[in-house]
Amino acid sequence: MELRHLRYFAVLAEELHFGRAAERLHMAQPPLSQRIRDLERELGVRLFDRTRPRIQLTEAGALLLEHARPVLAGVDTAREAMRRLRPGEAGVLRVGVPPDTRPPVLRTLIGGFARRVPDVLIDLYELTTDEQLVRLREGELDAGVVRHPSDTVGLESGPVLRRALGVVLPAGHPSALGGTPVRLRDLDGASLVIFPRVMAPRLYDHLLLVCRDDGFLPGAIRHARNPDFVHGLVLAGRGVHLNDAPTAPLPDGLVWRPLENYSLAWLTSVVWVPTRHNEAIAAFADAVHESLTEAGHRPHDRPAAI
């Protein structure tokens, strides 16, 4: 028994009129009559008494209707549940962003998404790259904004954007004087303030490898994720910090200088599970691209390593 035939039967049983039932089902009357005859032939019973001026359900038809209604209701419930599993279809898109995402980026991102899909609410979660990747694979997020290199195997990625890193230094540091880019080897032996490795292991290892290859071996490594704590450590002379150019003034006593080595950069993209891609995720990816471009990120000329 085909499900659609069962639905045709239920509608006709409610209307008891072929014309009205066909109209509800958005089909012509002759095909509906044929489908009902096919169902009766399959079941070996008459479901409707057509001898009267107004068709009536037979005893077999009334019994079938009792069984058909919960089946059709269950199918509708299942379809609604599956619909709500698709990103944005329930009216909410769950996305992750890095903890250090700056206010102007968030403002542009949220506004850009709302312009593109005004009927979908964006639900933002402040998560590290690895936290986002775990939640994406477990179905707890619909999309994420991650830093590369990272383990994105099995996920799909949008365009990778690049923003070069510089170094945050105490104002009295020798490398802070003058306006020339800082060479990493001139920082050799200084302590480095960096995010905890658990936040993004591949990125963490990549940054330290580039520093080592360019002559900067930190005398010590101190971990911090909160920007105020990072700046406090640098102000106290407990290390230097690698980051992109600030969008707001740094605390008094700190300066940011660009690096001579352009291989150090934030490489950022939107990622998602390929089978879940839809219009809402595409709108989110476009909004992220717009907001990061406004913040100074530029297209990366080669794929990010995973």
Stockholm file with secondary structure:
# STOCKHOLM 1.0

chainA/1-306         MELRHLRYFAVLAEELHFGRAAERLHMAQPPLSQRIRDLERELGVRLFDRTRPRIQLTEAGALLLEHARPVLAGVDTAREAMRRLRPGEAGVLRVGVPPDTRPPVLRTLIGGFARRVPDVLIDLYELTTDEQLVRLREGELDAGVVRHPSDTVGLESGPVLRRALGVVLPAGHPSALGGTPVRLRDLDGASLVIFPRVMAPRLYDHLLLVCRDDGFLPGAIRHARNPDFVHGLVLAGRGVHLNDAPTAPLPDGLVWRPLENYSLAWLTSVVWVPTRHNEAIAAFADAVHESLTEAGHRPHDRPAAI
#=GR chainA/1-306 SS CCHHHHHHHHHHHHHCCHHHHHHHTTSCHHHHHHHHHHHHHHHTSCCEECSSSSCEECHHHHHHHHHHHHHHHHHHHHHHHHHHHSTTTTSEEEEEECTTCCHHHHHHHHHHHHHHCTTSEEEEEECCHHHHHHHHHTTSCSEEEEEESCCCTTCEECCCEEEEEEEEEETTSGGGSSSSCBCGGGGTTCCEEECCGGGCHHHHHHHHHHHHHTTCCCSCEEECCSHHHHHHHHHTTSCEEEEECCSSCCCTTEEEEEBSCTTCEEEEEEEECGGGCCHHHHHHHHHHHHHHHHTTCEECSSCCCC
#=GC SS_cons         CCHHHHHHHHHHHHHCCHHHHHHHTTSCHHHHHHHHHHHHHHHTSCCEECSSSSCEECHHHHHHHHHHHHHHHHHHHHHHHHHHHSTTTTSEEEEEECTTCCHHHHHHHHHHHHHHCTTSEEEEEECCHHHHHHHHHTTSCSEEEEEESCCCTTCEECCCEEEEEEEEEETTSGGGSSSSCBCGGGGTTCCEEECCGGGCHHHHHHHHHHHHHTTCCCSCEEECCSHHHHHHHHHTTSCEEEEECCSSCCCTTEEEEEBSCTTCEEEEEEEECGGGCCHHHHHHHHHHHHHHHHTTCEECSSCCCC
//
